[in-house]
């Protein structure tokens, strides 16, 4: 699955990665074994939908419902592929 994302892929966070919200700073974070990644914009909402139960098509559909007119179909699959390439999604 390099390059284009398969729409039937059901992304889920790797076991070593946690999604957390830092209430003090008001930011969402990916907690990795030796690193913390601050998520900006809609990134946390996208990652939260990566529960292993939804495929990419369902994630895009849910985000399109929440954000009418946003280019989610064009932007979300490449974003998910970048996270997969980093090893944060499986």
C-alpha atoms as one frame of an Amber mdcrd trajectory, in Angstrom:
protein
   0.000   0.000   0.000   2.578   2.563  -0.969   1.511   5.629  -2.889  -2.262
   5.645  -3.210  -4.395   4.572  -0.283  -6.740   1.651  -0.768 -10.258   2.853
   0.003 -11.116  -0.455   1.696  -8.212  -0.096   4.169  -9.440   0.136   7.777
  -6.781   2.276   9.466  -6.132   1.974  13.169  -3.443   3.504  15.363  -0.424
   1.316  15.899  -0.335  -0.274  19.354   2.540   1.999  20.361   0.662   5.223
  19.462  -1.947   6.983  21.603  -4.195   9.922  20.737  -4.488  12.304  23.688
  -5.824  15.787  24.321  -3.675  18.124  26.427  -6.225  20.259  28.260  -3.592
  22.606  29.645  -2.287  23.603  26.203  -5.550  22.931  24.373  -3.901  20.717
  21.749  -4.316  17.163  20.517  -1.278  14.911  20.575  -0.050  11.636  19.193
   1.970  10.020  21.941   4.731   7.850  20.492   7.304   5.778  22.384  10.032
   8.445  22.222   8.224  11.386  20.677   5.133  13.553  20.883   3.455  14.933
  17.751   1.158  17.951  18.036  -1.852  17.609  15.738  -3.107  20.765  14.056
  -6.404  21.619  12.395  -8.664  18.660  11.672  -5.888  16.073  12.120  -7.150
  14.836  15.508 -10.705  14.453  14.178  -9.368  12.372  11.305  -7.165  10.215
  13.534 -10.039   9.687  15.989 -12.023   8.054  13.189  -9.208   5.558  12.560
 -10.640   2.898  14.833 -10.163  -0.157  12.631 -13.900  -0.384  12.083 -14.221
   2.255   9.385 -12.589   2.027   6.000 -11.131   5.085   4.259 -14.370   5.596
   2.314 -16.390   5.731   5.553 -13.899   8.111   7.181 -14.089  10.456   4.187
 -17.904  10.244   4.163 -18.139  11.076   7.873 -15.787  14.032   7.540 -17.654
  15.278   4.445 -20.871  15.120   6.479 -19.283  17.112   9.322 -17.587  19.629
   7.022 -19.716  20.205   3.912 -17.766  21.736   1.073 -14.355  20.849   2.499
 -12.049  18.937   0.129 -11.894  15.864   2.387 -11.970  13.341  -0.489  -8.802
  14.898  -1.904  -6.948  15.597   1.333  -7.787  12.832   3.804  -6.495   9.745
   1.921  -3.004  11.252   1.343  -2.917  12.368   4.990  -3.724   8.822   6.134
  -1.029   7.468   3.824   1.544   9.815   5.372   0.612   8.569   8.850   0.856
   4.974   7.641   4.256   5.658   6.098   5.442   6.996   9.478   4.290   3.738
  11.100   1.627   5.467  13.192  -1.296   3.743  11.463  -1.598   0.127  10.457
